[in-house]
Amino acid sequence: MGRRVAPDNTNQDTVCQAHFDEIATSWEQKYRRAGSMRNRTELFCREVAAQSGDAKVLDFGCGSGDISYHLGRAGFEVTGVD
């Protein structure tokens, strides 16, 4: 993807939001059971869960919340921010 520039009469935030709305569905597909990111997600969650299930976790850039969800199920107190 090339760099997007907002026209003079368009707010840059609106252009940015539209861009992320456009690619959001592709990210969710990457984390599904057969998605390309699934193995990395499962490995990460296993490694973090092995540390301590009573810790607080900040999932910054959480997207669809897949990692937050699995860490929460492992006993962590999770805050997800995207």
C-alpha angles and dihedrals in degrees: 000000000000127000113283119219123193117236114244092262096048127083112239089225089059092052091048092049091049091051094053092044087054095054098036096094092053091056092052090052091054091059098047119109093274096031124123094247097047097095092050091049093050093046092049093049092049092050094048093043090053090061101061132319093212098065130108116242130198110204100196112191091019097167108183091001098244095139091042090052095052094045090050090053088051090059102264123136099236132194114188122200125180 
